[in-house]
Amino acid sequence: MARSWKLVIDTANAPVLADFWAAALEYEVEDPSALIERLLAAGQLGEDAVTEHNGRRVFRGYAAIRHPDDPYDEVTGVGRGRRLLFQDVPEGKTVKNRLHIDIHGEQGRLEELVTGLESLGATRVQEHDQGPAGHWWVMRDPEGNEFCAS
């Protein structure tokens, strides 16, 4: 049986980067507000561990997104399938990513995909038109993490 997994991405502002990637991948931002309220009410979580983002209570320094078709725990809001977790870390990004996400758009609509990603806060880095991968762009998300759009 295959193992379950999630990709964890270090960030400077987890909720903001989660919003970007949710929009870029057409995923859903997980809503942990019901879990947070339950933990606060039980005294298992302090107010200092919580903040507000987009009108919801979220864990300070953490945010996650999940594929909209995958199962999730309705009580906690945590996805049980394809999932990205963003966590704040004190140090900034210093070198090129060794692992990155590739976003594949519809055939023949690369410019539309790239322009849409730019409208979300991404930037173009370098255009490529070679090899079996064909035509694609290296881009950066709002925190400078490299990814490819094709």
Secondary structure, DSSP 8 states (H G I E B T S, - for coil): ------EEEEESSHHHHHHHHHHHHT-EE---HHHHHHHHHTTSS-GGGEEEETTEEEETTEEEEE-TTS-B-TTT--BSSSEEEEEE-SS---S--SS--EE---TT-HHHHHHHHHHTT-EEEEEEEETTTEEEEEEE-TT--EEEE-
